[in-house]
Amino acid sequence: QVQLVESGGGLVQAGGSLRLSCIASGNIPSIYAMGWYRRAPGKQRELVATITTEGRTNYADSMKGRFTISRDGAKNTLFLQMNSLNSEDTAVYYCATMGPYGTNWGQGTQVTVSS
């Protein structure tokens, strides 16, 4: 239905910044929201942030004030600007889309924060 490819992950020092990108393809008109989720080593997937097609955003408490989710509708691209990173942000970050047929997931991009 929808294919997602994440990029932008890597190694960053504590206090630094990173910008993740997610390019969507497929049945784009069916999407009503997109989001970022993450899975830290030994933990389950958790919500990072979501954004609706009309631009409303929602953030997990631990990410408020540090992360910013945005999108470029013309290019079918989702972004996550990550600032003030710390070691607890180390995880695989996944892009997701929500639509009538459920949720589609990307393969993820690794973010590692060195302390």
A tleap script that builds the chain and sets N, CA, C and O, in Angstrom:
source leaprc.protein.ff14SB
mol = sequence {
  NGLN VAL GLN LEU VAL GLU SER GLY GLY GLY
  LEU VAL GLN ALA GLY GLY SER LEU ARG LEU
  SER CYS ILE ALA SER GLY ASN ILE PRO SER
  ILE TYR ALA MET GLY TRP TYR ARG ARG ALA
  PRO GLY LYS GLN ARG GLU LEU VAL ALA THR
  ILE THR THR GLU GLY ARG THR ASN TYR ALA
  ASP SER MET LYS GLY ARG PHE THR ILE SER
  ARG ASP GLY ALA LYS ASN THR LEU PHE LEU
  GLN MET ASN SER LEU ASN SER GLU ASP THR
  ALA VAL TYR TYR CYS ALA THR MET GLY PRO
  TYR GLY THR ASN TRP GLY GLN GLY THR GLN
  VAL THR VAL SER CSER
}
set mol.1.N position { 0.831 -1.201 0.000 }
set mol.1.CA position { 0.000 0.000 0.000 }
set mol.1.C position { 0.869 1.255 0.000 }
set mol.1.O position { 0.831 2.044 -0.945 }
set mol.2.N position { 1.654 1.436 1.068 }
set mol.2.CA position { 2.559 2.570 1.190 }
set mol.2.C position { 3.942 2.048 1.545 }
set mol.2.O position { 4.092 1.226 2.449 }
set mol.3.N position { 4.944 2.526 0.833 }
set mol.3.CA position { 6.323 2.156 1.108 }
set mol.3.C position { 7.058 3.349 1.709 }
set mol.3.O position { 6.890 4.485 1.263 }
set mol.4.N position { 7.870 3.079 2.722 }
set mol.4.CA position { 8.563 4.132 3.446 }
set mol.4.C position { 10.044 3.824 3.537 }
set mol.4.O position { 10.432 2.690 3.814 }
set mol.5.N position { 10.870 4.830 3.305 }
set mol.5.CA position { 12.309 4.687 3.400 }
set mol.5.C position { 12.861 5.799 4.269 }
set mol.5.O position { 12.762 6.977 3.924 }
set mol.6.N position { 13.449 5.419 5.406 }
set mol.6.CA position { 14.031 6.384 6.329 }
set mol.6.C position { 15.506 6.595 6.020 }
set mol.6.O position { 16.177 5.719 5.474 }
set mol.7.N position { 15.992 7.775 6.381 }
set mol.7.CA position { 17.405 8.084 6.246 }
set mol.7.C position { 17.765 9.186 7.234 }
set mol.7.O position { 16.887 9.809 7.830 }
set mol.8.N position { 19.049 9.417 7.401 }
set mol.8.CA position { 19.517 10.493 8.252 }
set mol.8.C position { 20.055 10.060 9.595 }
set mol.8.O position { 20.586 10.883 10.340 }
set mol.9.N position { 19.931 8.787 9.922 }
set mol.9.CA position { 20.457 8.304 11.178 }
set mol.9.C position { 21.974 8.263 11.157 }
set mol.9.O position { 22.602 8.378 10.104 }
set mol.10.N position { 22.549 8.098 12.336 }
set mol.10.CA position { 23.984 8.035 12.441 }
set mol.10.C position { 24.439 8.230 13.862 }
set mol.10.O position { 23.652 8.127 14.803 }
set mol.11.N position { 25.721 8.514 14.012 }
set mol.11.CA position { 26.337 8.732 15.315 }
set mol.11.C position { 26.453 10.222 15.582 }
set mol.11.O position { 26.943 10.976 14.741 }
set mol.12.N position { 26.004 10.639 16.751 }
set mol.12.CA position { 26.064 12.046 17.123 }
set mol.12.C position { 26.443 12.155 18.596 }
set mol.12.O position { 26.094 11.289 19.398 }
set mol.13.N position { 27.152 13.212 18.946 }
set mol.13.CA position { 27.535 13.430 20.330 }
set mol.13.C position { 26.365 13.960 21.148 }
set mol.13.O position { 25.474 14.623 20.617 }
set mol.14.N position { 26.374 13.668 22.428 }
set mol.14.CA position { 25.345 14.184 23.323 }
set mol.14.C position { 25.278 15.699 23.224 }
set mol.14.O position { 26.304 16.378 23.207 }
set mol.15.N position { 24.058 16.221 23.160 }
set mol.15.CA position { 23.852 17.644 23.003 }
set mol.15.C position { 23.756 18.088 21.560 }
set mol.15.O position { 23.402 19.233 21.280 }
set mol.16.N position { 24.065 17.198 20.653 }
set mol.16.CA position { 24.042 17.513 19.245 }
set mol.16.C position { 22.671 17.351 18.621 }
set mol.16.O position { 21.684 17.088 19.309 }
set mol.17.N position { 22.625 17.511 17.304 }
set mol.17.CA position { 21.372 17.461 16.559 }
set mol.17.C position { 21.471 16.514 15.383 }
set mol.17.O position { 22.557 16.219 14.886 }
set mol.18.N position { 20.319 16.045 14.952 }
set mol.18.CA position { 20.226 15.153 13.819 }
set mol.18.C position { 18.868 15.359 13.163 }
set mol.18.O position { 17.880 15.636 13.841 }
set mol.19.N position { 18.824 15.225 11.858 }
set mol.19.CA position { 17.568 15.359 11.132 }
set mol.19.C position { 17.282 14.092 10.340 }
set mol.19.O position { 18.064 13.704 9.471 }
set mol.20.N position { 16.166 13.454 10.641 }
set mol.20.CA position { 15.752 12.249 9.956 }
set mol.20.C position { 14.763 12.578 8.848 }
set mol.20.O position { 13.979 13.521 8.960 }
set mol.21.N position { 14.808 11.793 7.778 }
set mol.21.CA position { 13.888 11.966 6.666 }
set mol.21.C position { 13.214 10.645 6.347 }
set mol.21.O position { 13.781 9.575 6.570 }
set mol.22.N position { 12.012 10.727 5.830 }
set mol.22.CA position { 11.250 9.552 5.426 }
set mol.22.C position { 10.525 9.874 4.131 }
set mol.22.O position { 9.696 10.783 4.080 }
set mol.23.N position { 10.839 9.128 3.094 }
set mol.23.CA position { 10.189 9.318 1.798 }
set mol.23.C position { 9.114 8.257 1.618 }
set mol.23.O position { 9.386 7.060 1.719 }
set mol.24.N position { 7.901 8.699 1.354 }
set mol.24.CA position { 6.771 7.799 1.176 }
set mol.24.C position { 6.423 7.656 -0.299 }
set mol.24.O position { 6.536 8.606 -1.074 }
set mol.25.N position { 6.002 6.462 -0.670 }
set mol.25.CA position { 5.541 6.209 -2.026 }
set mol.25.C position { 4.394 5.212 -1.979 }
set mol.25.O position { 4.234 4.489 -0.996 }
set mol.26.N position { 3.602 5.173 -3.034 }
set mol.26.CA position { 2.464 4.282 -3.092 }
set mol.26.C position { 1.159 5.046 -3.039 }
set mol.26.O position { 0.984 6.046 -3.736 }
set mol.27.N position { 0.244 4.570 -2.209 }
set mol.27.CA position { -1.087 5.166 -2.104 }
set mol.27.C position { -1.085 6.353 -1.156 }
set mol.27.O position { -1.696 6.315 -0.088 }
set mol.28.N position { -0.400 7.391 -1.555 }
set mol.28.CA position { -0.248 8.582 -0.718 }
set mol.28.C position { -1.591 9.226 -0.352 }
set mol.28.O position { -1.757 9.625 0.801 }
set mol.29.N position { -2.548 9.348 -1.262 }
set mol.29.CA position { -3.818 10.004 -0.906 }
set mol.29.C position { -4.580 9.325 0.222 }
set mol.29.O position { -5.445 9.952 0.834 }
set mol.30.N position { -4.288 8.080 0.510 }
set mol.30.CA position { -5.000 7.362 1.560 }
set mol.30.C position { -4.485 7.688 2.961 }
set mol.30.O position { -5.135 7.343 3.947 }
set mol.31.N position { -3.346 8.338 3.064 }
set mol.31.CA position { -2.724 8.626 4.353 }
set mol.31.C position { -3.438 9.771 5.067 }
set mol.31.O position { -3.684 10.819 4.470 }
set mol.32.N position { -3.768 9.574 6.340 }
set mol.32.CA position { -4.347 10.671 7.107 }
set mol.32.C position { -3.435 11.168 8.227 }
set mol.32.O position { -3.699 12.201 8.842 }
set mol.33.N position { -2.364 10.425 8.485 }
set mol.33.CA position { -1.393 10.869 9.474 }
set mol.33.C position { -0.075 10.136 9.256 }
set mol.33.O position { -0.048 9.046 8.685 }
set mol.34.N position { 1.008 10.738 9.712 }
set mol.34.CA position { 2.313 10.112 9.669 }
set mol.34.C position { 2.989 10.315 11.018 }
set mol.34.O position { 2.626 11.213 11.777 }
set mol.35.N position { 3.963 9.481 11.305 }
set mol.35.CA position { 4.621 9.622 12.588 }
set mol.35.C position { 5.982 8.974 12.640 }
set mol.35.O position { 6.380 8.227 11.746 }
set mol.36.N position { 6.685 9.283 13.716 }
set mol.36.CA position { 7.959 8.667 14.026 }
set mol.36.C position { 7.825 7.875 15.314 }
set mol.36.O position { 7.238 8.346 16.288 }
set mol.37.N position { 8.366 6.685 15.311 }
set mol.37.CA position { 8.423 5.823 16.474 }
set mol.37.C position { 9.858 5.346 16.634 }
set mol.37.O position { 10.655 5.439 15.700 }
set mol.38.N position { 10.185 4.840 17.803 }
set mol.38.CA position { 11.543 4.355 18.003 }
set mol.38.C position { 11.539 3.111 18.880 }
set mol.38.O position { 10.613 2.877 19.657 }
set mol.39.N position { 12.596 2.323 18.736 }
set mol.39.CA position { 12.779 1.123 19.531 }
set mol.39.C position { 14.214 1.099 20.046 }
set mol.39.O position { 15.157 0.908 19.277 }
set mol.40.N position { 14.368 1.291 21.335 }
set mol.40.CA position { 15.674 1.246 21.969 }
set mol.40.C position { 16.052 -0.203 22.254 }
set mol.40.O position { 15.174 -1.062 22.339 }
set mol.41.N position { 17.345 -0.487 22.404 }
set mol.41.CA position { 17.777 -1.852 22.693 }
set mol.41.C position { 17.087 -2.417 23.930 }
set mol.41.O position { 17.101 -1.797 24.993 }
set mol.42.N position { 16.485 -3.591 23.787 }
set mol.42.CA position { 15.828 -4.240 24.897 }
set mol.42.C position { 14.473 -3.673 25.269 }
set mol.42.O position { 13.895 -4.081 26.276 }
set mol.43.N position { 13.953 -2.745 24.485 }
set mol.43.CA position { 12.667 -2.131 24.780 }
set mol.43.C position { 11.711 -2.258 23.606 }
set mol.43.O position { 12.117 -2.556 22.483 }
set mol.44.N position { 10.437 -2.028 23.885 }
set mol.44.CA position { 9.430 -2.050 22.839 }
set mol.44.C position { 9.395 -0.731 22.081 }
set mol.44.O position { 9.947 0.275 22.526 }
set mol.45.N position { 8.747 -0.754 20.948 }
set mol.45.CA position { 8.559 0.450 20.149 }
set mol.45.C position { 7.740 1.476 20.932 }
set mol.45.O position { 6.791 1.114 21.628 }
set mol.46.N position { 8.101 2.743 20.819 }
set mol.46.CA position { 7.375 3.800 21.480 }
set mol.46.C position { 7.149 4.972 20.530 }
set mol.46.O position { 7.899 5.174 19.575 }
set mol.47.N position { 6.117 5.723 20.810 }
set mol.47.CA position { 5.782 6.895 20.011 }
set mol.47.C position { 6.802 8.001 20.227 }
set mol.47.O position { 7.235 8.249 21.352 }
set mol.48.N position { 7.180 8.664 19.143 }
set mol.48.CA position { 8.003 9.863 19.204 }
set mol.48.C position { 7.139 11.085 18.911 }
set mol.48.O position { 7.034 11.991 19.738 }
set mol.49.N position { 6.524 11.106 17.738 }
set mol.49.CA position { 5.685 12.229 17.340 }
set mol.49.C position { 4.825 11.831 16.156 }
set mol.49.O position { 5.182 10.934 15.393 }
set mol.50.N position { 3.690 12.500 16.004 }
set mol.50.CA position { 2.819 12.293 14.855 }
set mol.50.C position { 2.404 13.633 14.277 }
set mol.50.O position { 2.453 14.661 14.951 }
set mol.51.N position { 1.997 13.603 13.020 }
set mol.51.CA position { 1.483 14.797 12.353 }
set mol.51.C position { 0.379 14.370 11.402 }
set mol.51.O position { 0.532 13.399 10.661 }
set mol.52.N position { -0.732 15.095 11.421 }
set mol.52.CA position { -1.855 14.791 10.554 }
set mol.52.C position { -1.684 15.485 9.212 }
set mol.52.O position { -0.803 16.327 9.042 }
set mol.53.N position { -2.534 15.122 8.267 }
set mol.53.CA position { -2.463 15.736 6.944 }
set mol.53.C position { -2.762 17.225 6.987 }
set mol.53.O position { -2.323 17.970 6.111 }
set mol.54.N position { -3.511 17.671 8.006 }
set mol.54.CA position { -3.794 19.087 8.146 }
set mol.54.C position { -2.758 19.822 8.994 }
set mol.54.O position { -2.876 21.027 9.214 }
set mol.55.N position { -1.744 19.098 9.470 }
set mol.55.CA position { -0.639 19.735 10.149 }
set mol.55.C position { -0.644 19.706 11.663 }
set mol.55.O position { 0.260 20.268 12.282 }
set mol.56.N position { -1.623 19.077 12.281 }
set mol.56.CA position { -1.640 18.978 13.740 }
set mol.56.C position { -0.569 18.000 14.200 }
set mol.56.O position { -0.404 16.925 13.624 }
set mol.57.N position { 0.152 18.383 15.239 }
set mol.57.CA position { 1.252 17.571 15.741 }
set mol.57.C position { 1.009 17.105 17.161 }
set mol.57.O position { 0.264 17.728 17.918 }
set mol.58.N position { 1.651 15.999 17.513 }
set mol.58.CA position { 1.587 15.450 18.849 }
set mol.58.C position { 2.943 14.833 19.169 }
set mol.58.O position { 3.547 14.171 18.325 }
set mol.59.N position { 3.420 15.055 20.403 }
set mol.59.CA position { 4.727 14.563 20.807 }
set mol.59.C position { 4.648 13.773 22.096 }
set mol.59.O position { 3.843 14.073 22.977 }
set mol.60.N position { 5.486 12.766 22.197 }
set mol.60.CA position { 5.648 12.090 23.469 }
set mol.60.C position { 6.288 13.058 24.455 }
set mol.60.O position { 7.057 13.934 24.060 }
set mol.61.N position { 5.972 12.903 25.738 }
set mol.61.CA position { 6.427 13.851 26.749 }
set mol.61.C position { 7.947 14.026 26.765 }
set mol.61.O position { 8.438 15.146 26.908 }
set mol.62.N position { 8.680 12.948 26.622 }
set mol.62.CA position { 10.133 13.023 26.693 }
set mol.62.C position { 10.762 13.728 25.498 }
set mol.62.O position { 11.938 14.090 25.540 }
set mol.63.N position { 9.995 13.923 24.443 }
set mol.63.CA position { 10.502 14.561 23.242 }
set mol.63.C position { 10.053 16.013 23.080 }
set mol.63.O position { 10.582 16.737 22.236 }
set mol.64.N position { 9.086 16.436 23.881 }
set mol.64.CA position { 8.561 17.792 23.780 }
set mol.64.C position { 9.655 18.820 24.033 }
set mol.64.O position { 10.402 18.728 25.007 }
set mol.65.N position { 9.737 19.799 23.139 }
set mol.65.CA position { 10.715 20.857 23.279 }
set mol.65.C position { 12.057 20.544 22.673 }
set mol.65.O position { 12.888 21.440 22.531 }
set mol.66.N position { 12.298 19.296 22.309 }
set mol.66.CA position { 13.573 18.893 21.714 }
set mol.66.C position { 13.426 18.435 20.268 }
set mol.66.O position { 14.285 18.712 19.432 }
set mol.67.N position { 12.338 17.738 19.980 }
set mol.67.CA position { 12.122 17.197 18.639 }
set mol.67.C position { 11.015 17.967 17.934 }
set mol.67.O position { 10.079 18.454 18.568 }
set mol.68.N position { 11.132 18.068 16.623 }
set mol.68.CA position { 10.114 18.719 15.815 }
set mol.68.C position { 9.789 17.852 14.609 }
set mol.68.O position { 10.677 17.509 13.828 }
set mol.69.N position { 8.525 17.502 14.458 }
set mol.69.CA position { 8.089 16.733 13.312 }
set mol.69.C position { 7.499 17.684 12.273 }
set mol.69.O position { 6.795 18.633 12.619 }
set mol.70.N position { 7.787 17.427 11.017 }
set mol.70.CA position { 7.269 18.250 9.938 }
set mol.70.C position { 7.156 17.409 8.680 }
set mol.70.O position { 7.638 16.277 8.632 }
set mol.71.N position { 6.522 17.962 7.674 }
set mol.71.CA position { 6.354 17.229 6.427 }
set mol.71.C position { 6.387 18.171 5.236 }
set mol.71.O position { 6.091 19.361 5.351 }
set mol.72.N position { 6.753 17.615 4.094 }
set mol.72.CA position { 6.716 18.315 2.822 }
set mol.72.C position { 5.768 17.519 1.947 }
set mol.72.O position { 6.155 16.513 1.353 }
set mol.73.N position { 4.525 17.972 1.870 }
set mol.73.CA position { 3.514 17.234 1.134 }
set mol.73.C position { 3.825 17.089 -0.342 }
set mol.73.O position { 3.528 16.056 -0.941 }
set mol.74.N position { 4.416 18.107 -0.931 }
set mol.74.CA position { 4.728 18.070 -2.352 }
set mol.74.C position { 5.755 16.999 -2.687 }
set mol.74.O position { 5.762 16.466 -3.796 }
set mol.75.N position { 6.617 16.685 -1.737 }
set mol.75.CA position { 7.669 15.700 -1.962 }
set mol.75.C position { 7.423 14.390 -1.214 }
set mol.75.O position { 8.277 13.504 -1.204 }
set mol.76.N position { 6.248 14.274 -0.587 }
set mol.76.CA position { 5.884 13.070 0.161 }
set mol.76.C position { 6.970 12.678 1.163 }
set mol.76.O position { 7.345 11.510 1.266 }
set mol.77.N position { 7.459 13.660 1.887 }
set mol.77.CA position { 8.568 13.441 2.792 }
set mol.77.C position { 8.230 13.902 4.205 }
set mol.77.O position { 7.651 14.970 4.402 }
set mol.78.N position { 8.597 13.092 5.171 }
set mol.78.CA position { 8.417 13.391 6.580 }
set mol.78.C position { 9.783 13.638 7.209 }
set mol.78.O position { 10.760 12.976 6.860 }
set mol.79.N position { 9.851 14.588 8.132 }
set mol.79.CA position { 11.103 14.926 8.786 }
set mol.79.C position { 10.962 14.848 10.302 }
set mol.79.O position { 9.872 15.000 10.853 }
set mol.80.N position { 12.079 14.611 10.952 }
set mol.80.CA position { 12.158 14.702 12.398 }
set mol.80.C position { 13.454 15.414 12.748 }
set mol.80.O position { 14.542 14.862 12.585 }
set mol.81.N position { 13.327 16.644 13.229 }
set mol.81.CA position { 14.480 17.400 13.687 }
set mol.81.C position { 14.701 17.078 15.151 }
set mol.81.O position { 13.815 17.297 15.977 }
set mol.82.N position { 15.868 16.562 15.479 }
set mol.82.CA position { 16.186 16.116 16.818 }
set mol.82.C position { 17.301 16.982 17.391 }
set mol.82.O position { 18.413 17.002 16.863 }
set mol.83.N position { 17.002 17.693 18.463 }
set mol.83.CA position { 17.974 18.561 19.113 }
set mol.83.C position { 18.209 18.115 20.552 }
set mol.83.O position { 17.420 17.360 21.121 }
set mol.84.N position { 19.298 18.591 21.121 }
set mol.84.CA position { 19.654 18.275 22.503 }
set mol.84.C position { 19.601 16.776 22.773 }
set mol.84.O position { 19.023 16.330 23.764 }
set mol.85.N position { 20.200 16.022 21.894 }
set mol.85.CA position { 20.165 14.569 22.004 }
set mol.85.C position { 20.968 14.073 23.199 }
set mol.85.O position { 22.001 14.644 23.551 }
set mol.86.N position { 20.485 13.016 23.810 }
set mol.86.CA position { 21.184 12.370 24.905 }
set mol.86.C position { 21.226 10.874 24.656 }
set mol.86.O position { 20.614 10.375 23.712 }
set mol.87.N position { 21.948 10.163 25.507 }
set mol.87.CA position { 22.153 8.736 25.297 }
set mol.87.C position { 20.851 7.943 25.297 }
set mol.87.O position { 20.771 6.892 24.661 }
set mol.88.N position { 19.841 8.425 25.994 }
set mol.88.CA position { 18.558 7.729 26.036 }
set mol.88.C position { 17.798 7.810 24.717 }
set mol.88.O position { 16.802 7.111 24.528 }
set mol.89.N position { 18.263 8.656 23.809 }
set mol.89.CA position { 17.647 8.753 22.495 }
set mol.89.C position { 18.196 7.718 21.525 }
set mol.89.O position { 17.707 7.607 20.401 }
set mol.90.N position { 19.193 6.967 21.936 }
set mol.90.CA position { 19.751 5.923 21.090 }
set mol.90.C position { 18.698 4.861 20.812 }
set mol.90.O position { 18.168 4.244 21.736 }
set mol.91.N position { 18.399 4.655 19.540 }
set mol.91.CA position { 17.351 3.719 19.153 }
set mol.91.C position { 17.297 3.618 17.640 }
set mol.91.O position { 17.939 4.390 16.928 }
set mol.92.N position { 16.528 2.660 17.161 }
set mol.92.CA position { 16.175 2.613 15.758 }
set mol.92.C position { 14.887 3.410 15.598 }
set mol.92.O position { 13.899 3.146 16.284 }
set mol.93.N position { 14.896 4.373 14.705 }
set mol.93.CA position { 13.751 5.239 14.493 }
set mol.93.C position { 13.001 4.806 13.243 }
set mol.93.O position { 13.591 4.620 12.179 }
set mol.94.N position { 11.689 4.649 13.390 }
set mol.94.CA position { 10.843 4.163 12.314 }
set mol.94.C position { 9.841 5.217 11.880 }
set mol.94.O position { 9.240 5.904 12.707 }
set mol.95.N position { 9.671 5.331 10.586 }
set mol.95.CA position { 8.629 6.161 10.006 }
set mol.95.C position { 7.380 5.315 9.831 }
set mol.95.O position { 7.473 4.128 9.521 }
set mol.96.N position { 6.221 5.911 10.025 }
set mol.96.CA position { 4.969 5.188 9.879 }
set mol.96.C position { 3.902 6.076 9.259 }
set mol.96.O position { 3.906 7.293 9.441 }
set mol.97.N position { 2.988 5.452 8.524 }
set mol.97.CA position { 1.828 6.146 7.989 }
set mol.97.C position { 0.574 5.456 8.483 }
set mol.97.O position { 0.554 4.237 8.650 }
set mol.98.N position { -0.469 6.228 8.718 }
set mol.98.CA position { -1.743 5.707 9.168 }
set mol.98.C position { -2.799 6.023 8.125 }
set mol.98.O position { -2.906 7.158 7.660 }
set mol.99.N position { -3.578 5.016 7.760 }
set mol.99.CA position { -4.608 5.176 6.760 }
set mol.99.C position { -5.722 4.174 6.936 }
set mol.99.O position { -5.768 3.456 7.935 }
set mol.100.N position { -6.621 4.121 5.970 }
set mol.100.CA position { -7.788 3.237 6.067 }
set mol.100.C position { -7.437 1.761 6.219 }
set mol.100.O position { -8.226 0.993 6.768 }
set mol.101.N position { -6.271 1.360 5.743 }
set mol.101.CA position { -5.883 -0.051 5.798 }
set mol.101.C position { -4.942 -0.365 6.957 }
set mol.101.O position { -4.365 -1.450 7.018 }
set mol.102.N position { -4.793 0.572 7.858 }
set mol.102.CA position { -3.950 0.356 9.008 }
set mol.102.C position { -2.662 1.156 8.945 }
set mol.102.O position { -2.608 2.225 8.337 }
set mol.103.N position { -1.624 0.624 9.583 }
set mol.103.CA position { -0.349 1.308 9.693 }
set mol.103.C position { 0.714 0.639 8.842 }
set mol.103.O position { 0.842 -0.585 8.844 }
set mol.104.N position { 1.474 1.442 8.116 }
set mol.104.CA position { 2.618 0.963 7.352 }
set mol.104.C position { 3.897 1.457 8.014 }
set mol.104.O position { 3.948 2.569 8.539 }
set mol.105.N position { 4.923 0.620 7.984 }
set mol.105.CA position { 6.181 0.920 8.657 }
set mol.105.C position { 7.355 0.893 7.704 }
set mol.105.O position { 7.388 0.104 6.760 }
set mol.106.N position { 8.323 1.770 7.960 }
set mol.106.CA position { 9.579 1.717 7.252 }
set mol.106.C position { 10.510 0.727 7.914 }
set mol.106.O position { 10.153 0.105 8.914 }
set mol.107.N position { 11.700 0.577 7.364 }
set mol.107.CA position { 12.668 -0.369 7.905 }
set mol.107.C position { 13.471 0.189 9.069 }
set mol.107.O position { 14.105 -0.568 9.803 }
set mol.108.N position { 13.451 1.488 9.243 }
set mol.108.CA position { 14.117 2.113 10.365 }
set mol.108.C position { 15.505 2.640 10.032 }
set mol.108.O position { 16.150 2.183 9.089 }
set mol.109.N position { 15.947 3.603 10.819 }
set mol.109.CA position { 17.284 4.152 10.700 }
set mol.109.C position { 17.878 4.284 12.096 }
set mol.109.O position { 17.217 4.766 13.016 }
set mol.110.N position { 19.118 3.859 12.248 }
set mol.110.CA position { 19.763 3.809 13.555 }
set mol.110.C position { 20.273 5.180 13.969 }
set mol.110.O position { 20.954 5.861 13.202 }
set mol.111.N position { 19.936 5.573 15.190 }
set mol.111.CA position { 20.470 6.786 15.801 }
set mol.111.C position { 21.238 6.381 17.045 }
set mol.111.O position { 20.689 5.739 17.941 }
set mol.112.N position { 22.505 6.754 17.101 }
set mol.112.CA position { 23.340 6.445 18.250 }
set mol.112.C position { 23.918 7.736 18.808 }
set mol.112.O position { 24.572 8.495 18.092 }
set mol.113.N position { 23.675 7.978 20.081 }
set mol.113.CA position { 24.151 9.186 20.740 }
set mol.113.C position { 25.264 8.799 21.707 }
set mol.113.O position { 25.050 8.010 22.628 }
set mol.114.N position { 26.429 9.348 21.497 }
set mol.114.CA position { 27.570 9.065 22.354 }
set mol.114.C position { 27.622 10.060 23.505 }
set mol.114.O position { 27.369 11.250 23.319 }
set mol.115.N position { 27.951 9.570 24.686 }
set mol.115.CA position { 28.009 10.413 25.868 }
set mol.115.C position { 29.438 10.739 26.255 }
set mol.115.O position { 29.666 11.446 27.236 }
savepdb mol mol.pdb
quit
